[in-house]
Amino acid sequence: MKKKKPANTLVPNSPAIFHPAIDYRREDDHRAITRAGEIMRDKERMRGVKEHHKKLQKDMEKACK
């Protein structure tokens, strides 16, 4: 039994077709990972991140009781 294509599909899904939303998301993900690496190498920034995380975690625990 063959799968039927949806009636509103003009172009089949193909990895060869450029899709701007996917490309932008990949770029954004790359920037996020790059920034994470920069932050993780900086001890002072990581200390601040951990302190901020602990504060938010305590607030969330209070809010979720």
C-alpha positions, 0 to 999 in steps of 0.5 A: 500500500502506497502512502498518499501525499497530502493534497497541499504539498507543493514540494516533497520533503527532501534534505536537498531542499534549502529550508531557511528556518532550519538553517537559522535554527542551526546558526542560532544553536551554533552561537549558543554552543559557542557562547556556552563554551566561552562561559564555561572556560571563564571561572568567574562567569561560571561562578556567577552562573552557578550562584544564579542557578542556585537562587532560581532553583530555591525560588522555584522550589518555594513556588512549587510547594 
